[in-house]
Amino acid sequence: MKYKDYYSILGLERTATTEEIKKAYRKLARKYHPDVSKETNAEEKFKEVSEAYETLKDSEKRAAYDQLGNHQSGQDFRPPPDWGKQYSGPPFSFDDIDLSDLFAGLTGGRPNSNQRGSNIPVPGQDYEVTAHITLEDAYQGTIVNLNINVPEYDENGHLHRVSRAFKTRIPKGVVDGQRLRLPGKGGKGFNGGHNGDLYLNIALHPHSLFRVSGHDLYLDLPVTPWEAVLGAAVEVPTLAGPVRLKVPPGTHAGQKLRLPKRGLPKPHDGEGDLFAIVQIIVPTVLSERERAIFKELADISTFNPRGHFEQETSHEN
């Protein structure tokens, strides 16, 4: 089993108070939360911080952790000989588990295996896994095969890591960050306790064309200067196939053109929208004829996109 220095992960001394532990966790959780953090390896850091806090916030688990001694992070170690008697009760194996498994199996500093020795129903552990799918999968719905490695007690009360395989259907219209619950697909319950649940966290792969916000989609739409000025009907891709979109005369860069109901389907009714964000692209290579036309336009046009600069300057003077 590899040692993890939970105090060091939270940036604390081993004498830290409960309030200091809570304060350090909140600070680091905000810094590394995957939904907002731009830090490298933010998700991994967030998990480390959460794991450390889950143990140190509980006084009995913290006492059990402190009794493991102080080792270098990543160093192989085994708990002291009397640690098992004090905290793990019935025969307990430390093989094939890591530190998070060890403390996840302790309830108030005691293992759930104690409860299995009584007649008290013990519910199974909930599992949580991330399902990475494409935007097309989210649009159509899909079936995913998942193989996860989870801690699980055997019939002798020993905690081991075991492989579990799941095949499950993901309905169409799921969005990034959505959490799906599969009842009874988690760890086994004991003494009549119900099985735990499996939670799927949906993570969408980035798409080469579309950006996603809830059930709405966003697409950069390149148009020529003359299409923006004169208007045009252009073909744009959608998840259901290409459609024609009207670009009105006088369209400006950054303008959002809405295609209703071309986004992701919603769970019960309707669909999100697709927004095409206009990008005006100028030609980088011109023929002599094209250059002459642009020169003629420049000579006769009175349009001044920087006129407000002059107005502001004269007003200040």
N, C-alpha and C positions, 0 to 999 in steps of 0.2 A: 504494500500500500504506500502511495506517495504522500508525503507530508505537504500540507498547505498552511502557510502562515496567515491565518485569518486576520490577525491584528495588523500585520504589515499591509495586507490588501486594502484595509480600510485606513491605512496611514496612522495607526494608533499605537500607543504603548500598551503593554499587557495589563497595566493598572488602570486603564480607561474606565470611566464611569458609564453606567447605562445611558445617561443622557449624552455623553460624548460619543458613544457608539451610534446612537440614533442620529445625531447631528452629522457625523461623518458619512453615514450611509445615505442620508438625504442629499448631501452635497454631491457625492459621487454618482448616485443614481440619476440625478439631474444631468450631470456631466456626460454620462455614458448611455443614457436611454436611447435605444436604437431608433426611436421615432424622430428624435430631434438632434442627436449628436452627429457631428462631422468628424469625430476623432477616429483614428485608425483602430481597427479591431474593437469598435465600440460595443458590439453585441457580446463579444467574448468577455470584455471587461465588465460589462453590466452583469453577466452571469456570475462572474467571480465575486463581485461586490455583493450580489444578492445572496449567494451561497454563504459567504462569510457572515453576513448579517443574520441570516436565518438561524445560525448556531449561536452567535454571540449575544443576540437579543434575549435569548432564553437563559435564565440564570442557571438552571440545572444542566442544560446542554453545554453552557459555557464552562461550568465546573468540570464536566466530563472531558471537554476539549483541553482545558488547562492541565488535567491529569495526564494527558498524552505526552507532556514534556515539550521542550523547545528544540526543534530540529531545523535544518536548512530546508527551504522550499524546494520541493522536487525530490528530496532525499527519501529513499526507501526506509520504512520503519515498521515496527510492530508495537502495539500498545503494551505497557508494562504488564507483567504477569497477573497482578491483582486487579488490573483495570476491568477485565472481563467479568470477574466475580462481582465487582462493585456496580458495574453499569450494564452489563449484558445479560445477567441472570443465567438462564439455561445455556447449554452448549452453543457456542456462537463461532462461526468461521469468519476469519478476516481475509480469506482468499478471494480473489477475483472481484473485489469491490474497491471503490475509492472512498475518500474521506466523506464526500457528500452523501454517498450511499449509507455509510456508517451512521451519520447523524440524522439522515432522513428516516432511518429505522428506529430512532429513539423517540419516545414520546415522553416529554418531561424528564429526560435523562434516563429513561428506561426503555428497553426495546418493546416493540409490539408483540414480540414472541412471548412475553410474560402473559399478555392477554390471551394469546392462543392457548395457553395452558389452562385457562379458566373456561367458563361457559359463556363469557361475555361475547356477543357478536362483534366481530372486528371487520369493518369494511375494507375492501382492497384499496390499494394505492392508485390515485389518478395518474395517468401518463399524459405527457404533453409533447407534441412533435410538430415540426414545421413542414408543411407540404408546399414544395415549390412547383408552381404550374405556370403555363404560358397564358398570355392574354386571350388567345384563341380558346384555350381550355376553359377559361372563366366565362367566355361568351357562349360556348356550346354545352358546358358541363363535361365532366370527364371521370374516368376511373383511375385511381392511383394505387400502386402497390408500395407498401411501406415496410421496411425492415428496421426495427429499432432494437437497441440493446438496453435492457432495463434491469434494475435490481428487483429480485423476487425471492421470497422465502421458500425453502423446500419443506417437505413434510416433517423434517427434524428440527425446523426452526433456524436453519442456517441460511444466511443471506448470500445470494449469488447473483451474478449478472447473467441474464439469459436473453437469447434472441427471440423476438416475437415478430411474426409477419402478419400484416393486415392488408386486405384488399377492400377498398371502400369507394363509394361514388361521391363525387363532389358536384353539387347541383350547379346549374348555370346561373350566372349573375353574382357569384361570390366576388368580394372585393379584397384588395390588399389589406392585410391586418385583421381580417375577419376570423373569428374563432368558432369552429364547429365542434359540437359535442357528440361523441358516440357513446351512448350509455352502455355500461357493462363490458366495455372493451379494455378496461384497465387491469390492474392487478387483481388476483383472486382474493375474495373475502374468506373469512374463517368463522367457524362456529355459527353459521347461518347469516353472517354479515354479507351484504351485497358486494358484488364485484365493483371495482373502481371504474372510472370513465376514462375514455381516451379523448383528448382535446387536440384538434388539428388547427394550427395557426396557418392561415393562408398567406403565402408570399408570392407575388407575381414577378416573373422575370421581366426585366426591362425590355421594352419593345423598340424595334428599330424606327418605327414611324409614330406610334401613338404614345402619349403620356396619359396617365390615369389619375383622376381625382374622384373618388367614390365611384359612381356609375357613369360619370361623364368622361369623355375622351377629348384630348387636345392633339391637334395635328398642325405642324408648320406647313403653310401653303405658299410655295414660291409662285409669284406672278411677274409678268414683264411690266415695265413702266407704262406701256401703251394699254395693256389690259387693265391696269389700275386706273388710268385716266379715262379711257373710253368705255370700260366695262367689258365683261366677257362671260361666257359659260364654259367652265373648265371641268375636267374629270378629276374626281378625288377618290382615293381608296377609303373603304370602310370595312369593318369586320364581316359584313355581309356581301361584299363585292363593290365595284366602283359605281359611283353615282355622279350626276351632273350637278354642279353648284354654280349659281349666278353670282358673279362678282360685279357689284353695282358700279356705275361710273363714279369717279372721284374717290375710290377706295384708298385709304392711307395705310402705311406700314403699321403693323401691330393691331390692326382692326380685327375683331372677332366676328366671323361669319358662322352662324348657327345652323346645324343640320339636326332638326329635332328627331328624337327617337333613334339615333344612329349610334348610341353608346351601348353600355352593358345592360342586359335585361335586369329588371328589379325583381326581388323575391316573389312578390305577390301580383304585381300588375305594372305594366308600362316599361319604359326603357329610359336610360339616361340619354343625354344629347352629345353630339360631336361638335366641337368648336374648331374651325379652321382659322389659324392665326396667320394673317397675311404677311408675307415677306416679299418686298419688292426687290427683285434681282436685276441688276443692270448687266448688259452684255459686255464681256471683256474683250471680245474680238469683233471688229466692225469691218464691213466692206466699204469701199469708197463711196458708194451710193448711200449707205446707211449713215456714214459720217457726215456726208453733205446734208442729209435731211436733218440730222441733229443740229448741225451748224445753222441751218436756216431757221430751225425752231428757236435756237438760242438768240438769233438776231431779232426775231419779230416778237418774242414773248415778253410781256411786262410782269410776269409772275416773279415775285421776290419772296422766297421762303424765310428770309432773314430780316424782313421789314420791321419786325417788332424790336430787333436789336437797335435800329436807328431811333425808333420812337422812345425806347427806354433811355438811350444816351441823351437825346435832346431834352427829355423831361428832367433828367438829373442836372443838366447844365442850366 
